[in-house]
């Protein structure tokens, strides 16, 4: 009995990281390109499988310039209808939400950062997803208005065309 219990526990310990990797970490809802209302779930693996962009920037929540990486926000939204006048509502795990004008995502290389300085971000480190603007390269983004849009622990996105 003890051997069986140990084997089961060992199997769970080995499987748990991969199970967490494949669980949904982000849900996006909105009108799909085809015109239907859609909801798409992304796992950490899905996001990691997309082309990764790198943003080296400072913001009010980190010390100095930090290297963030993850997919471009506009790439993740490519299955949804949105234009310059659309609003993208982003919501964190604690239900804090804010509207981001689609122009931000279209005009700047805003990313859904999943790594900071080469390491995956945990919930403790504002992960697993943090909306990051390229603030250092764009002085006009160095404003409290844009800092308020740096949502960490992102879990939901709602696209309103």
ABEGO torsion letter per residue (X at the ends): XAAAAAAAAAAAAAAAAAAAAABBABBBBEBBAAGBBBBBBBBAAAAAABBBBBBBBBBAABBEBBBBBEBBAAAAAAABBBBAABBBBBBBAAGBBBBBBAAAAAABBBBBBABBGGBBBBAAAGOABBBBBBAAABAAABBAAAAAABBBGBABBBBBX
